[in-house]
Amino acid sequence: MPVVVRPLAPETKRNYTDDYCLFFDFLWGRGKTWREATADGLRDFEDWQTRSLRNPRRVGGSR
């Protein structure tokens, strides 16, 4: 069965773009480029974004 990809709403695209920018900034702050991103780095980002007390602008887990 073929995969059907539906167009994303403009707001969804904007939200994805914001999330990617945050992740890329997170990597940059650790001296990494997006090509050097790893699964561990993604887990670190998720922890920083949702739980770390070092991040004063944490977001909810569903984000």
Contacts in CASP RR format, 6 or more apart in sequence:
PFRMAT RR
TARGET T0000
AUTHOR 0000-0000-0000
METHOD contacts of the structure
MODEL  1
MPVVVRPLAPETKRNYTDDYCLFFDFLWGRGKTWREATADGLRDFEDWQT
RSLRNPRRVGGSR
8 16 0 8 1.000
19 63 0 8 1.000
22 45 0 8 1.000
22 49 0 8 1.000
23 37 0 8 1.000
23 42 0 8 1.000
23 45 0 8 1.000
24 34 0 8 1.000
26 44 0 8 1.000
26 45 0 8 1.000
26 48 0 8 1.000
26 49 0 8 1.000
27 33 0 8 1.000
27 34 0 8 1.000
27 36 0 8 1.000
27 37 0 8 1.000
27 41 0 8 1.000
27 45 0 8 1.000
48 54 0 8 1.000
48 55 0 8 1.000
49 55 0 8 1.000
49 58 0 8 1.000
49 59 0 8 1.000
49 63 0 8 1.000
50 58 0 8 1.000
50 59 0 8 1.000
50 60 0 8 1.000
50 61 0 8 1.000
50 63 0 8 1.000
51 58 0 8 1.000
52 58 0 8 1.000
END
